[in-house]
């Protein structure tokens, strides 16, 4: 049972909601009216508050800017046909946030601040939750260091915040990807399993090189041999090979994706063979050559499930079969959407009503 917090709320003087065109949302650019803010200092989390969304002041010596103590999460709220708003697996995000905090030498966030603050914020801005197919309210919890000191050490003060934004589809069509065999997203023993800002900043340059070659994203490979699949862009990678769902096993260099967990659970519910193990680029390309690679896709909060149409490998592009209506990725996409929209039973209690 969570302790009940008093979270003071300062409502905005004028909502921006009437100005929003929900049919034309550019992902991550339109923000809701309010945000949650809570500071950590003197070894304790202070009183959380909800205030109008807007800029904040930080010192030029802010240690997150200089030394990278910054972590985040991503989850979504959905509106059912009856108008009810619910969150998808928020406690999983809470636990992963604290795992990232531990890796980045940051304080643990109490569950009541995360959950009560999240529920109160989304309840206040429930009108911002879009209703169209593939749309949702994207929620970004994040924490960063706030010490004003140029010294390489963990900060003694931090700020935790949550902002939200209505979004539509992240990838409107199947992806062109290629295996990355030079640059590294993360190495074993590193911080790849945590959602820290540095992981994403370091991935931008090789990703841009891939995009200049006509690819949407990269399939990252391991740091030591560049043989084994790690992730696909900012998503977990999955493959259907001869009727089996194959995905890289989790490690310290691979993010424990919540959509990943959900898709694997659906596959097991449906009696499908699931293999979490090392999977090599060569195995994937051999399966493509002999016709047993039926599907390849990335899974993540922003995209949910993004099909892969083309894989580039060692300078050559290989086309994958067109995704059939009864393909696993399409059935999983539909099943998750139905659960999130309240149109199917929530057998695993993934949804939390706002």
Steps between C-alpha positions, in 0.01 A plus 500: 500500500648832393525793735270783396692806392373852482596622158427868457362593159528834324263484203589685184327835450410410140500149349664457160277202425261685259799587278611138445442317170489139618494375140845647431728432796876516456632243750640661815443864407156576647491508880205488736407780739671379819809325636604335826811628680672377818851578626746294701740667741644449848453125447122519462235540234306822551132577445386422143289752313313526172550828315431639151734360234779745424871580510713462812822659617821301542852610585762513222701272732218243518673166547252307281602718205870447563515140626188330370305399811167494318251214461150465362208269433226480239147367539155571365144567612209386284133595478241224468184519290308586817732795567695342787874575514748230605879462519687205352729321751613814692653305789739333257618845398537601864721200579709552187545870585645403836726239337632777274537731802709240682729455197546876465566554874173686556251471789211254494161657437216396737216314334236735641662803335518326163157336500294763679667782312450320168133422567421851621677662205330284237164542671542878483595491131266216398359717221838476329475122451421452128251238381603420141650166385865469602483813714568542872626742762876447515637545852862594571619462862861614542759580767815708479772634726465863616823578686670817373855372520774411255634186660479140382300342779136405557276800554350552844177649362261382227170584335235247390238614252222363281382665179243362255418545133229368267646290218400304192687223318879515533584304183226526236652230274734197522866577564821471303781406740858378476739317728751736664842336503728792591340719766376377837186593690614337825748245628457215747563642846394847389175688555306383195228339710417833668304779334762769543535793265855414393393174334280696262739786434782262404271313258406808297808527278507140371122514460532813289761330283253215445220745416723671243529157334120468485431299815255598776692333780789269586513151643770534763744211545716400795805709588762225499436312174220686317339160443196492724180706490451743788218748429328653198540876521332600827296178509548136593544275196285194428490242221255229396714212369319187387207575734719576804529841666873569541638802686836586661522404867523789742844611614667808647509646147134441408201689640234292674218636286149500643345456156751217454372330816142544385556357151687199640215439744243508218707253298514261796127546564440391141716188538779629281861386543703791641880506498688767697862439405796624300396552140761584238473718194617203296214283635246768406639536149516122454135476604419774248684310229329166564154652543452428872524866610129577504509832687739749657381790714594738779296542816494803730274748676508769231443273200337200677584260213681622189536255211828476310473481120868513400821393679837625381795267563858556392409737219204304362127555560269204559122527478280320749163345412200730510331483840179298468180591684537193724871561571607489863603867514159612374312272738715621792447864402123445487497307829693771686277773353187312608629457857605865522169626365295277731367289212655171619554334840808622688612154613832616643370818671715728287261795501473747789192724492553869548 
